[in-house]
Amino acid sequence: MTHSSLGYTVFRDKRRIAAGSLADAAIAFQQAMLADPNASVIIFDNLTGDTRDVDVRGSAADIRARYPAPETTSPDAAPESDDVPKGRGRPKLGVVAREVTLLPRHWDWLAEQRGGASVALRKLIDEARRANAERDMLRRAQERAYSFMSTIAGDLPQFEEASRALFANDFDALKARIVEWPEDVRSHLMRLTSTDDLIDPTP
């Protein structure tokens, strides 16, 4: 999942003014700054909650050329299966060779597995990723929500209490703490606490 896969959101002060691709966000940023050079305009990455700097020189066409839409993988492309015997020769693109240090009993066990050590290790890693996926996604959602709120809401009432509620996974308390915050800040923050858009599409 790439950083651009979830898009970007633009805030002017505490109000959301645009959302979309990086090019869309950059154009909205440019227009907002042209309208009011003293305005506080920030682009947020929806995947990480971090801010994003952009180069807004030139026209809208120049900006779109500078920030083209990311390429996507065709849904019809079939992933390579670990169970299919591989021919001799160099590995396909995407396979990275690195040193792994194990005890002899580990190498003995891996040698007995179907497909050999590399296939067995990949399967073990995938199983561990699936087993910890929910916890990892929750942590990522907390981190991106906190990154966003610390940037835009650090001066708002009950910020510290809201932060504690976020990391305690007490979303009822979080909503209660931010009830006086601007609506756009509240709604975007709660969206970032959701893990629905953080599901890893990799099988």
Secondary structure, DSSP 8 states (H G I E B T S, - for coil): --GGGG-EEEEETTEEEEEESHHHHHHHHHHHHHH-TTS-EEEEETTT--B------S-HHHHHHHS-------TT-----TTS---SSS--TT---------HHHHHHHHTSTT-HHHHHHHHHHHHHHHTHHHHHHHHHHHHHHHHHHHHSTTSTTHHHHHHHHHTT-HHHHHHHTTTS-HHHHHHHHHHH--GGG-----
